[in-house]
Amino acid sequence: MASRAVLLYLSAATALHLVWETAQLPLYTIWSNGTRLEILFAVIHCTAGDLLITVFALALAALIARIGRWPFFGKRMMLTAILLGLCYTVFSEWLNTQVRQSWSYSETMPLLTPLGTGLTPFLQWLIVPGIASVTSGEKPGSLI
């Protein structure tokens, strides 16, 4: 049962991240400055990165759940996974837009002012894992 829940969660999260990355692309400068191939690579690269973040956040949350004797895929474990993914994303967006300048937002990207992190990547890591957790067997609304 646990392996099925993990597979369902990761499958749903990957599909949702792909849709989200594609939808938010116009909020990044690559949308207007990149070639079609660069844009395609960005979508694939970012979705693969999202999957890696999802896997590591879920694994760490599962470890914390085991130590804390929380139910696997229970509310606390999933909230922990969401918060871990969210924290990493805020850090990564800051690092890559402000320090490394690996990518940049277009003028239309709403920003979270304290860090300069884009609003849509922030919301992505609240919404996508929450929806994916429902597919793993969590009851709708149980993370709230």
Residue, then its C-alpha position, 0 to 999 in steps of 0.5 A: m500500500a505504501s509503495r502504491a501511495v508513493l507512486l500515485y503521489l509522485s505521478a500526480a505531482t509530476a503531471l501537475h508540475l509539468v502543467w504548472e511550469t508550462a502555465q507560468l512560463p510567460l512570467y519568466t524572461i525566457w518566454s520572450n527571449g528564448t528559442r522554442l528549443e530553449i523554452l522546451f528544455a526549460v519546461i523539461h528541466c524545471t519539471a525534472g527539478d520539481l520531481l527531484i524536490t518532490v522526491f527528497a521532500l517526501a523522503l525527508a518527511a517520511l523519515i521525520a514521520r517515522i521518527g515521530r511515529w506519525p502515520f505514513f501519508g498522514k496530515r503531519m507528514m504531508l504538511t512537512a513535505i509541503l513545507l520542505g518543498l516550499c522552503y527549498t523553492v523559496f531558497s532556490e528562486w532567490l539563489n537563481t534570480q538574485v545571486r546566480q542570475s541563472w534565470s529572471y522573472s518578467e515584469t509580469m511576475p508578482l513578487l513576494t517582496p521580502l525575498g524577491t521570490g516569484l508568487t507563482p513558484f511559491l503557490q506551486w509548492l503549496i498547491v501541487p503537493g496538496i492536490a497530489s496528496v489527495t491522489s495518494g489516499e488522503k481525504p480531500g481537505s485533510l491537509i487544511 
